[in-house]
């Protein structure tokens, strides 16, 4: 009678798996250390490891190399022992690694084959993202419970991510003392625009009134937002002005505190210790982390004129952060795709523009009247900071890739051949 090999909670090394074995294992002699402890079958561990590897790695490609001894093919990556050791978080000479590799069947992971980590694929998270986009574009944008649920899951606890200092905190509290200068620009489409803007830059460069507020990356039409940048060059580039046109920019500063989410820092953030590979939700948890970083690129994709409908998803993200997240955000910071290294900042409506008039009841009728001083914008123009920019040239930076030529297709003959 063949006795199935067993592994105890200490020999598996991984703390998560060890804890589960201590709670649900059965008392037996461990095949690796010989001590009688809570154990589970080695085949169970091997099956779980194989399941992780199936999702995590794939065979490496072969690369042709030249040496003084001739030409040979080398497979990129590392052997199965290495990847099993990664899963257990230990060196590949540990008994548990050797036991699992020896327990692989002939059709699993061969010792003479190299493997590489699969590239990031959003998988389930990406499917949720696509459903979210589809719902925004073609479904019910308002009162969309599935969108609210998805965004709640995606951003849950985001302010709790560890930061070694204020310099890498994902959630930033900016005020008049610690915020860098903020610049905002407007394109001059006619000669009179220069005179109009310069006559009252505090109003004409600020967030537009709700009555004339247009569609933007982070706001729908009629909901004003302040779009700025931390560099003049960036706020000019974001307008994508044509050669020969004029742009006017001015400096702004905060007059009260704002709470903003920095997507650039989120992309590089320390998101805490990685979950165990043996956690059934490992790929869901790591997929969420990867997607939060991936999201920075998604929200900065340029939208061509006439395709403003593509702004819907980023507008809803901004709406969620400004109205549904608790405590709510006052704005976001993200990288510029028009000026490499530049940063944009968007302040949401509730801090960027004067609040809608308050209501006052007279008898049985409600009337709109003035606003409270506390509802004034938290950002204001810096007098004397106006600059006129005339665009002399625009630099294009293409990304080239070979394009294979297609073979010409056979042309249908109009007359049969003789």
C-alpha positions in Angstrom: 0.0 0.0 0.0 1.4 3.4 -1.1 1.2 6.0 1.6 0.6 9.5 0.2 3.3 12.0 1.1 2.3 14.8 3.5 3.7 18.2 4.2 3.5 20.0 7.5 2.7 23.7 8.1 6.3 24.5 8.9 7.9 23.0 5.9 5.7 24.9 3.4 7.4 28.2 4.6 4.7 30.4 3.2 2.9 32.0 6.2 -0.6 32.1 4.5 -0.5 28.4 3.5 1.0 27.4 6.8 -1.8 29.1 8.7 -4.4 27.3 6.6 -2.7 23.9 7.3 -2.6 24.6 11.0 -6.4 25.3 10.9 -7.6 22.6 8.5 -4.8 20.0 8.3 -4.7 16.6 9.9 -2.1 15.3 12.2 0.5 13.1 10.3 4.2 12.6 9.9 5.7 15.1 7.5 7.4 13.6 4.6 10.0 16.4 4.6 11.0 16.8 8.2 9.6 13.5 9.8 7.9 15.4 12.6 4.3 14.7 13.4 2.3 17.9 12.9 -0.7 19.2 11.1 -0.2 18.3 7.5 -1.9 18.2 4.1 -1.1 15.9 1.1 1.9 17.0 -1.0 -0.3 16.4 -4.1 -2.6 19.2 -2.8 0.3 21.6 -2.5 1.6 20.6 -6.0 -1.8 21.1 -7.6 -2.1 24.6 -6.1 1.5 25.5 -7.2 0.7 24.2 -10.8 -2.5 26.3 -10.8 -0.5 29.5 -9.9 2.3 28.7 -12.5 -0.3 28.2 -15.2 -1.5 31.8 -14.6 1.9 33.3 -13.8 4.5 32.0 -16.3 4.9 30.8 -19.8 7.7 29.2 -21.8 10.4 31.6 -22.8 11.3 32.4 -26.4 14.5 31.2 -28.0 17.1 33.7 -29.0 19.9 33.1 -31.5 23.3 33.7 -30.0 26.7 33.8 -31.6 30.0 32.8 -29.9 33.5 31.7 -30.9 32.2 28.2 -30.9 29.5 28.8 -33.3 25.8 29.7 -33.4 23.4 28.4 -30.7 19.8 29.0 -29.5 19.3 30.1 -25.9 15.9 30.1 -24.2 15.1 33.2 -22.2 13.9 32.9 -18.6 14.5 30.6 -15.6 13.8 27.0 -14.9 10.8 25.6 -13.0 12.7 25.3 -9.7 13.3 29.1 -9.7 9.6 29.9 -10.2 8.5 27.4 -7.6 10.9 29.1 -5.2 9.3 32.5 -6.0 5.9 31.1 -5.1 7.1 29.9 -1.7 9.4 32.9 -1.1 12.5 30.9 -0.5 15.7 29.6 -2.1 15.3 26.8 -4.6 17.3 24.3 -2.5 14.6 24.2 0.2 13.0 20.7 0.5 9.5 22.0 -0.3 10.7 23.3 -3.7 12.4 20.1 -4.6 9.5 18.0 -3.4 7.0 19.9 -5.5 9.2 19.9 -8.6 9.7 16.1 -8.2 5.9 15.7 -7.8 5.1 17.4 -11.2 3.8 15.0 -13.7 5.4 14.5 -17.1 3.1 17.1 -18.7 3.6 19.9 -16.2 6.8 21.9 -15.9 10.0 20.3 -17.1 13.3 21.0 -15.4 15.1 21.5 -18.8 12.7 24.2 -20.0 13.0 27.9 -19.1 10.0 30.1 -18.3 9.2 33.8 -18.1 6.6 35.8 -16.3 3.5 36.5 -18.4 3.1 40.2 -19.3 0.4 42.1 -17.4 -3.0 41.3 -18.6 -5.9 42.9 -16.7 -8.0 39.7 -17.1 -10.9 39.9 -14.7 -10.1 43.5 -13.7 -9.9 44.4 -17.4 -13.2 42.8 -18.0 -14.7 44.8 -15.2 -13.1 47.9 -16.7 -14.6 47.2 -20.1 -18.0 46.6 -18.6 -17.6 49.9 -16.8 -16.7 51.7 -20.0 -19.5 50.1 -21.9 -22.0 51.1 -19.2 -20.8 54.7 -19.4 -20.8 54.9 -23.2 -23.9 53.0 -24.0 -25.8 52.4 -20.8 -27.1 54.4 -17.8 -24.5 56.9 -16.7 -26.4 58.3 -13.8 -27.5 56.1 -10.8 -25.3 53.4 -12.3 -24.8 51.0 -9.3 -22.4 48.7 -11.1 -20.1 51.6 -12.0 -20.2 52.8 -8.4 -19.5 49.3 -7.1 -16.6 48.9 -9.5 -15.0 52.2 -8.6 -15.6 51.6 -4.9 -13.7 48.3 -5.2 -10.9 49.8 -7.3 -10.2 52.9 -5.0 -11.0 51.3 -1.7 -8.5 52.3 1.0 -6.3 54.2 -1.4 -5.3 56.8 1.2 -4.0 54.0 3.4 -1.2 53.0 1.0 2.1 53.4 2.9 4.4 56.3 2.2 7.9 56.8 3.5 7.5 60.6 3.4 5.2 63.3 2.2 7.2 63.3 -1.1 5.7 60.0 -2.2 2.2 60.1 -0.5 -0.5 59.1 -3.0 -3.0 61.5 -1.4 -1.6 65.0 -1.2 -2.8 67.8 0.9 -1.8 71.0 -0.9 -2.1 74.5 0.5 -0.6 78.0 -0.1 2.6 77.0 1.7 3.6 73.7 0.1 1.9 73.8 -3.3 4.1 74.6 -6.3 3.0 77.4 -8.7 0.1 76.4 -10.8 -0.3 77.7 -14.4 -3.3 77.9 -16.7 -3.4 79.0 -20.3 -5.9 80.0 -22.9 -5.6 80.0 -26.7 -6.3 83.3 -28.5 -8.4 82.6 -31.5 -8.8 86.2 -32.5 -6.7 89.4 -32.0 -9.3 90.8 -29.6 -8.9 87.8 -27.3 -5.5 89.1 -26.1 -7.1 92.4 -25.0 -10.1 90.6 -23.5 -8.1 88.2 -21.4 -5.5 90.7 -20.3 -8.2 93.2 -19.2 -9.4 90.7 -16.5 -7.1 87.7 -16.2 -8.4 86.7 -12.8 -11.8 85.9 -14.4 -10.9 85.0 -17.9 -8.2 82.5 -17.0 -10.1 80.9 -14.1 -12.5 78.0 -14.4 -15.3 79.1 -16.7 -18.8 79.7 -15.4 -21.1 76.7 -15.5 -23.2 78.3 -18.2 -20.4 78.2 -20.7 -18.3 75.3 -19.3 -17.5 72.8 -22.1 -16.7 69.1 -22.2 -13.3 68.1 -20.6 -11.4 65.1 -19.6 -12.6 65.4 -16.0 -15.9 67.3 -16.4 -19.0 67.1 -18.4 -20.4 70.2 -20.1 -22.0 72.6 -17.5 -19.8 71.4 -14.6 -16.8 73.7 -14.5 -13.3 72.4 -13.5 -9.9 74.2 -13.3 -7.4 72.6 -15.6 -3.8 73.7 -14.8 -0.2 72.5 -14.8 2.8 72.9 -12.6 4.8 74.3 -15.5 3.9 77.0 -18.1 5.4 74.9 -20.9 3.0 72.1 -20.0 -0.2 74.1 -19.8 0.7 75.6 -23.2 1.4 72.2 -24.8 -1.8 70.7 -23.5 -3.8 73.2 -25.6 -2.0 71.9 -28.7 -1.9 75.3 -30.3 -1.2 75.7 -34.0 2.0 77.4 -35.4 1.5 81.2 -35.6 -1.2 81.3 -32.9 -1.0 83.1 -29.6 -1.5 81.7 -26.1 -1.8 83.6 -22.8 -0.8 82.0 -19.5 -1.0 83.1 -15.9 0.0 81.9 -12.5 -2.4 80.8 -9.8 -2.0 79.9 -6.2 -4.1 78.1 -3.6 -5.8 80.2 -0.9 -7.1 77.2 1.0 -6.3 73.6 1.5 -7.2 71.0 -1.2 -7.0 67.2 -1.1 -5.9 65.6 -4.4 -5.1 62.2 -5.7 -1.7 61.9 -7.5 -2.0 59.3 -10.2 1.7 59.7 -11.0 2.7 58.7 -7.4 0.1 55.9 -7.4 1.8 54.4 -10.4 5.0 54.1 -8.5 3.6 53.6 -5.0 4.5 51.1 -2.4 1.2 49.3 -2.2 2.2 47.2 0.9 3.3 43.6 1.1 2.3 41.3 -1.8 -0.4 38.7 -0.9 0.5 35.1 -0.8 0.4 33.1 -4.0 -1.7 30.6 -2.1 -4.4 33.2 -1.3 -7.4 32.2 -3.6 -7.8 35.9 -4.3 -4.1 36.4 -5.2 -4.7 37.3 -8.9 -7.7 39.5 -8.1 -5.7 41.4 -5.5 -2.5 41.8 -7.6 -4.6 42.5 -10.7 -6.2 45.4 -8.8 -2.8 46.7 -7.9 -1.5 46.4 -11.4 -4.6 48.0 -12.8 -4.4 51.0 -10.5 -1.0 51.7 -12.0 -2.2 50.9 -15.5 -5.1 53.4 -15.0 -2.7 56.4 -15.1 -2.0 55.7 -18.8 -5.7 55.2 -19.4 -6.8 58.6 -18.1 -4.0 60.4 -19.9 -4.7 59.0 -23.4 -5.2 62.0 -25.8 -8.7 62.4 -27.2 -8.9 63.7 -30.7 -11.3 66.6 -31.5 -14.7 65.2 -32.3 -14.2 62.2 -30.0 -15.1 63.9 -26.7 -17.5 61.0 -26.0 -14.4 59.1 -25.0 -14.1 61.4 -22.0 -17.1 59.7 -20.4 -15.2 57.2 -18.3 -12.7 59.7 -16.9 -15.5 62.1 -16.2 -17.3 59.5 -14.1 -14.1 58.6 -12.3 -13.7 62.3 -11.4 -17.4 62.5 -10.4 -16.9 59.4 -8.1 -13.8 60.8 -6.5 -15.4 64.2 -6.0 -18.8 63.2 -4.7 -18.9 59.5 -3.6 -15.5 58.7 -2.1 -15.3 59.5 1.6 -13.6 61.8 2.3 -14.0 63.2 -1.1 -11.2 64.5 -3.3 -10.9 68.1 -4.5 -8.8 67.2 -7.6 -6.3 64.9 -9.3 -2.8 65.2 -10.6 -1.6 63.2 -13.6 1.2 63.2 -16.1 1.2 65.3 -19.3 1.4 63.4 -22.6 2.0 66.6 -24.5 5.1 67.6 -22.5 7.3 64.7 -21.2 8.0 65.1 -17.5 5.2 67.7 -17.0 2.3 67.4 -14.6 -1.3 68.4 -14.9 -3.7 69.3 -12.0 -7.4 69.4 -12.3 -9.5 70.9 -9.5 -13.1 69.8 -9.3 -16.1 72.0 -9.5 -16.7 72.3 -5.8 -13.3 74.0 -5.2 -12.6 75.5 -8.6 -15.6 77.7 -9.1 -18.1 79.7 -7.0 -20.9 77.5 -5.7 -24.4 77.7 -7.2 -26.5 80.3 -5.4 -28.1 79.3 -2.1 -31.8 78.9 -1.7 -34.0 81.1 0.5 -37.6 80.4 1.3 -40.1 83.3 1.3 -43.5 82.1 2.2 -44.1 78.9 0.2 -41.7 79.9 -2.6 -37.9 79.2 -2.8 -35.6 81.9 -4.3 -32.0 81.8 -5.4 -29.7 84.4 -3.9 -26.0 85.1 -3.3 -23.3 82.6 -2.1 -21.4 82.1 1.1 -17.8 83.4 1.3 -16.6 79.9 2.1 -17.9 78.7 -1.3 -15.5 81.0 -3.2 -12.9 79.2 -5.3 -9.9 77.8 -3.5 -7.5 79.0 -6.2 -6.8 82.6 -7.3 -4.9 84.5 -9.9 -1.4 85.9 -9.0 -1.4 89.5 -10.2 1.4 90.5 -12.6 2.0 86.9 -13.8 0.5 87.2 -17.3 2.6 86.1 -20.3 1.8 86.2 -24.0 3.3 83.2 -26.0 3.5 83.2 -29.8 3.9 79.7 -31.1 6.8 79.6 -33.6 7.1 75.9 -34.2 5.7 72.6 -33.0 7.9 69.5 -32.5 6.6 66.1 -33.5 8.1 63.0 -31.8 7.0 59.9 -33.8 7.3 56.4 -32.5 8.4 54.3 -35.5 7.8 50.6 -36.0 8.3 48.5 -39.1 5.2 47.9 -41.1 5.3 44.8 -43.3 4.0 45.2 -46.8 1.1 43.1 -47.8 1.1 41.0 -50.9 -1.1 42.4 -53.6 -4.4 40.5 -53.8 -5.3 38.8 -57.1 -7.6 40.9 -59.2 -10.8 39.3 -60.5 -10.7 39.1 -64.3 -13.7 40.6 -66.0 -13.4 38.2 -68.9 -12.7 34.5 -68.8 -9.3 33.4 -70.0 -9.1 31.6 -73.4 
